[in-house]
Amino acid sequence: MEIKSRVPGKIVRFEKQVGDTVAVRDVLIVMEAMKMKQLLPSPVAGVVKEYKVQPGDRVSAGQVVAIVE
């Protein structure tokens, strides 16, 4: 499943690494948006397959940032 950013912002860090198993609502990415930290949780349980961004990248709303299968 493609995980998309809900808001435009900057990627701060990954909370899970590629290959990690995640449950529903586990935080994948910490972003900074509007000078506030935004947590991007996984909507599904599975394994983190890939990140499409790197810490420091700026993303737009709706941009694919991760893949969880």
Secondary structure as GFF3:
##gff-version 3
##sequence-region A 1 69
A	DSSP	beta_strand	2	4	.	.	.	ID=ss1
A	DSSP	beta_strand	9	14	.	.	.	ID=ss2
A	DSSP	beta_strand	21	22	.	.	.	ID=ss3
A	DSSP	beta_strand	27	33	.	.	.	ID=ss4
A	DSSP	beta_strand	36	41	.	.	.	ID=ss5
A	DSSP	beta_strand	46	51	.	.	.	ID=ss6
A	DSSP	beta_strand	58	59	.	.	.	ID=ss7
A	DSSP	beta_strand	64	68	.	.	.	ID=ss8
###
